[in-house]
Amino acid sequence: MFDRLKPMTVGQERAVNVLKDPENELIGLFGPTGTGKSLLSIAYGIWAVENGRAKRFIIARPIVDVATGEVLTPERLGEMYYRIAAAYLEDILGPYADRAYIEKLLREEKVIVTDVSYLRGRTFDESVIFLDDAQNVRPESAAEMLIRLGRGSRMIVAGDPIFQRSADAEKDGATLLREALLGEEKAEVVDLGVKDIVRPGARRGIRLALELRMRKRQLSETERYIYETARIFAPDADIVTAVEFRADKDSLGIKGENVPDAILVVKEGQLGRVVGRGGERIKTIENEVGARLRLVEMTLDFKQWIRAAHPVGWISKHIVDADFAGPELLVQVRRSEFGAFIGHRGAYVRLIDRVMRRLLGIGVRAVEAEE
């Protein structure tokens, strides 16, 4: 099964290579839903068992009530827990394995699906252990899994530290595990981003999730005034939110008449409705609110988000890539213009980080890209 899977993105190809390398005892796959984290991990685990690389493939995965966010345990669900777990395997492996084959693996205990809390006191030799949905697991429970690793065993961790983590968690299990694995010997971390999404519908769902996150945010009095004014002078435009950052500019010592004071986020395809013919609408809005505005469309092209918030308008053509890496938005900038991107003492990138945290709850990190 694992051999039949063909990576569809660069990130997936790296994940496959990391899984194949026997030197990697600890493997972390982190990124948004739809990037193939679970499929690749489960396909590898079954392949390892079927080819004598491991005696057992153990899947530890929390089952979460979507409505309440409560983690459901086998005590609570009884036999239903294991039926849900089996259905989870069928959903993921549907195109690659029939139900009879999955049930045979479970019946012979080559594949074992269990709750994370049921691992205490056990030791797993010559096994592959897979922790899925790590963002919903307490870090202490995840550490307990590492303790259970015995001779000749490997552990795979997968999670989404951006979209599926608890909104009130400062650091979720996936984020903490990723940070821990980055410093471990014989460990590899693969960060998957929006460009690695291959599941139909996942990209649209993520865009909607980000839009809902912005629509829910509390606006300051100034932001509310900008938002309402824009709606008055562009009544046919769907304006998602407004974020104002003049105080941040002042505290960071950023000056310049072309530096924006605020950003208006609008639905995709509706930028022209806010700008107006010849730019008369946006000029009227700016005069009314007394602020320099920039506009950005609600898309997953994060280079445009960075362009809108950055004090230097031309910098966007030197951004090689902007995508998720763990819990952050990683911006790769050409080495020759990296200084212009981060600004004096990092003032520009600090401003962008503050704006993106306010808009999306996501921090920003910049790195140099190869020329």
N, C-alpha and C positions, 0 to 999 in steps of 0.2 A: 504493500500500500504506500509506504513512504517513498519507495523508488518511483512510483507512478505519479507522484505529485510534482508538478512543474512550477517553480517559482514564477510569479507574474510581475514582481517588482524587484528593484535592487535590494530593498530591505528584506524581503522574503528570501532572496537568494543568500544573503548573509546569514539569516536565521538558519537555513538548511545547512549551510557549511559549518556553522557553530555546533549544531546538533550532531552532525556526522563526526566531528573531531573528538576522539575518545579522551583527549587530554583535558577537556572541559568537564569538570565534575559538577560545577554549579553554573546554570544557564538562566539568564533573565531575559524575557521577551516582554517589552513594555510598549504600549501604544493604544490608539483608539480602537473601538470595536470595528470589525470588518477587515482587519489586516491579516487574519490567518493565524493568530497566536495559538488558539486552542487546537485548530485543525493540524497544524504542523507538529505541535507537541504530542497530541494523542496519536497521530499517525506514526511518529517516531517511536513512542512507547510501545505500541503494538508490534511494530517492526522489530524492536529490540527483543521482545519476548519470543516472537515467532522465529527469530534467527539465532536464538541461544545466547544473545548478548546480556539478557537479564532473565531471572526466574519469574519476577512479578512486575506488573505495571500498576502502580498505586496512584489513583487520582483522588486528591483531597480538594474538595471544593465546597464553599459555603453556598447554601440555598437561601436566597434573600427574597422576602416579600416586597414586591415592587411598590405596593401602595404605602406600606408603613416603614420600609427600610429595615425591618426586623430580620435577624438571621434565624432561620428555622433549623431545628436539630432533629436527629432521628427519634429522640424521646417524644418530641412534639408531634411529629408526622407519622411515626411508626413505619409500617411497610410502604406507605406512600412515598417516603423519602427515597427509597431505593428504586421505586418505579420512576420517579422524577429523574433520578440520576441516570437510569438506563435510557430514558427518553432524550436526555441531554447528549448521550453518546450517539443515538440514532440521528438526531438533528445534525450533529457535526459531521458524522461519517456517511450520511445518507447517500451521496453519489458514489461512494467508494466501497461500502460494505453493506450487506443486507442484514435484516434484523436477526435472522437465525445465527449468523456468524457472530454478531455482537453478544447474543444471549449465550452462545457456546463459550466465548471467552470469559464471560462473567460466571457461568456455571462451573467452569474448570478452575476458577480463581486465578487465571492468568492475568486478568484485569480485575482490580478491586476498586470500587468507588466507596469512599468513606468520608466522614466529617473530620475536619481538622482536629477537633477536640478529642477524637477517639485514638489519637496516635500516641498519647502519653504512655510511657512504660514499655513501648515496643521498640525493637531494633530491626532494621530492614537491611539485610545483606543481599548483594547481587540483584538489586532492584532499581527501577526507575520510578522516582516519586515526582508527581506533577501537582503543583499547587496552582490552581486556576482562580481567577477573580481575586487576586491577592489584595486588591484595594478594599475588599469587604472583610478581611481577616485582621484580627488584632496582631500587632507586631510580635507580641510575646508568643502567640500561637505559631506564627511563622518561624520564630527562632526555635521553638520546640521541634519543628519538623527537621531542622538542620541537625539537632541533637540526635535524632532517630536514624540518621544516615549511617549505615554500616559498611563493611568491606565490599568493594567493587560496585558501589551504588552511585547513582547520579540523581541530581535534583534539578527540576525545571520549574521556574516561577514565571507566571504570566499575569499581567494586570493592566488596568487602565487608570493611571493616576490623574487623569484630567476630567473626563466626562462622566465616569461611573463612580468616582469616589464620593464619600459623604460630604455634603456642602459645609457642614460645621466642623470637619476634621482638618486641623492645621497640617498634619502629616498623616497620610493613610498608610496601610500596610504595604501597598505597592511602592510608594515613594521611599519609605524607609528601607525596604528590602533592596530596591535598586541602589540606593546609596551604599548599603552594606556590601553588595556584590561587587561594586566598582572597585573596592579596595581589597578584594579577596584573591588569593592565589588560585590558579586553575579555575577561574571564573570568567565568564564572558557575558556582557550585557549588550543586547541588540535593541535599539530604539527604533520603533516604527512610527511613521507619521501619516499625515493625510494622503501623501502621495502613494502610500502603500495600501490604501483601502481598496479592496477588490470586491467586497460583498455588495450586490445590488441593493440600493436603498440606504446603505450605511452613511454614505457621504451626505445625502439629503437629510438624514436624521441628525447627523452631527451639526450641520448648518442650522437646523431648526433648534437644536439644544442650545447652541450659542446665542441664537436670537432670543430665545425665551429667557436665557440668563441675563441678557442686557435689558429686556423689557421689564424684568422684575426688579432691577436695581433701583435703590432709592436715589432720587435726584436732589441735588442741593437747590437752594432757592434760585441761584444764578442759572444753573442748568435747566431748571424748570422753565425759567423765563425764555431762555434760548429755544428750548424745545417747543413751547407754546407759540412763540413768535414765528418760528419756521412753519408751523402748521397753519398759521393765519395767512402768511404770504405764499405758501405753497400747499394749498388745500387739497390738491389732487395727488400729493406725494405721501407715501407711507413712510413716516419717519420713525425709526426704531428707538433711538435714544440720543442724548447729547452728553458729552463729557467736557468739562471746563477745567483748565489747569494753569491759570495765570499765577496763582500763588506758588505753584511748583516751579514755574519758570523763574520767578523772582528769587526763590530760595536757592536755586541752582545757578543763579547769575547768568541766565540765558536772555540775551537781548537781540533786537532786530525787528524792523517793521514788517518783515515777511514771515516772522515766526508766528504760527497760529496760537490763538488763545483757547480754542475749543474745537471739537470735532462733532459733526453731525453724522450719524449712521443712518443710512436709508436702505430700503429694500433693493435687491438687485434689479437693475434695469430702470430705476427711477431717479437716477442722478440728474438727468436733464430737467426734470420737473422742479427740482429745487434750485438749479442754476438759473433756469429761465432763458428766454431768447435774448442773446447778447449779454447774458449774465445779470439781467436787471433784478431778478428775484433775490439772488444771493447777496447782491450789493445792498438791496433794501433791508434784508434781514440783518446784515452786518451793521448798517447805519443805525438800525433800530436798537440793537442790543449793545452796540459799542464794543464789538469784539471782532477780531480777525478769525474767520472760520475756514475749516477745511472739511471736505466731504469724503466719505468712504462708503462703498456699497457693501451690503451684507453678503459677502462671498467667503470662500475658504482660501482665497489668494492673499496670504498674510503679508506678502511683500507690499501690497497696496495699503494695508493697515499701518505698516511701519512707515511708509512714505507719508501718510497723512499726519502721523504724530511727530515725525522728525523735523527739527528746525531747518535743515538744509533740504530744499526741494529737489535738487538734482541727484541726491544720494541714492535714490531707488535703483538707478541703472547700474550701480555697483554692488547691489545685493544679489548674491548668487542664489541663495535659497533662504526660505523662512518656513520652518515646519516644527512640529512638536518633537521634543526629545525628553522623554520622561515627563515630569510635571511642568516643564517650561517650554517657551517658544524659543527655539534656537535659530539665530540669524547668522548666516554665513556671508561675510563681506570680503570683497577683494582686498588682498593685503595692501595694495598700493593706496587704498582709500580708507583703510581701517581707522586711522587716526581721525579723519574727518567724520566718520560715522559715530565714534564714541564721544567725540568732543573733548574739550579741556577738562582734565581730571574726571573723565567719564560722565560729564554733565548730560550730554545728549541721550546716551543709552539709559541713564538713570531716569530721565524724563519719560522715555518710551516705556520703561518698566513700570513706572507709576501709573501711566495712562492705561496700559494694558491690564494691569491688576485691577484698576477701577472698573474698566469696561467688562473684562472677561474673567477676572479672578485668576489670571495666568501671568507669571513673571516672564521676563525676557532676558536672554543671555546672548552675547555676541561673540563670535570667534572669527579668526582669519580663515579665508578660503584660499586654496591654491590659485595662482593666476591662470 
